[in-house]
Amino acid sequence: MELRYGERVWKVTALVDTGNLLTDPLTGQSVTVVGGRIAREMLGLTEEVLSDPVRSVAHGGVRGLRLIPYKALGKTGGMLPALMLDNVRIDGREGGRLVAFSPEITGEDGFEALIGGTI
């Protein structure tokens, strides 16, 4: 998968997770979730800032950053900071441009992004 924000492009390995039904409550659009490395490189958000999503949005300097509510197994729910990117390509096809950032995706399992089952 390729993520473009401004003039930079990040190539990441994504896992298709059919249990990932995360959508934007405003538009219904599916949301791709990417890990902390991308958040740091793309937006300058540290793991500490990402672990407190409200602080992520209030951190300043990232125009358009907002919160997306989510639920996960073993969690009562929470919020992820999210941003509309300039372009997202999945296997050469245009993908949804809304991306949320999670410090829990570390890349240690061989992927740095989760794509919902409804791409």
JOFEN-V185147 format. One record per run of one state. SS is the DSSP state (@ for helix, = for strand, . for the rest). FROM is the first residue (numbers start at 0). TO is the last residue. If there is no record, write none. Layout:
ss->SS from->FROM to->TO
ss->SS from->FROM to->TO
This chain:
ss->. from->0 to->0
ss->= from->1 to->4
ss->. from->5 to->6
ss->= from->7 to->10
ss->. from->11 to->12
ss->= from->13 to->16
ss->. from->17 to->21
ss->= from->22 to->22
ss->. from->23 to->28
ss->= from->29 to->29
ss->. from->30 to->30
ss->= from->31 to->33
ss->. from->34 to->34
ss->@ from->35 to->42
ss->. from->43 to->45
ss->@ from->46 to->49
ss->. from->50 to->51
ss->@ from->52 to->57
ss->. from->58 to->64
ss->= from->65 to->71
ss->. from->72 to->73
ss->= from->74 to->83
ss->. from->84 to->85
ss->= from->86 to->89
ss->. from->90 to->91
ss->= from->92 to->93
ss->. from->94 to->96
ss->= from->97 to->100
ss->. from->101 to->111
ss->= from->112 to->115
ss->. from->116 to->118
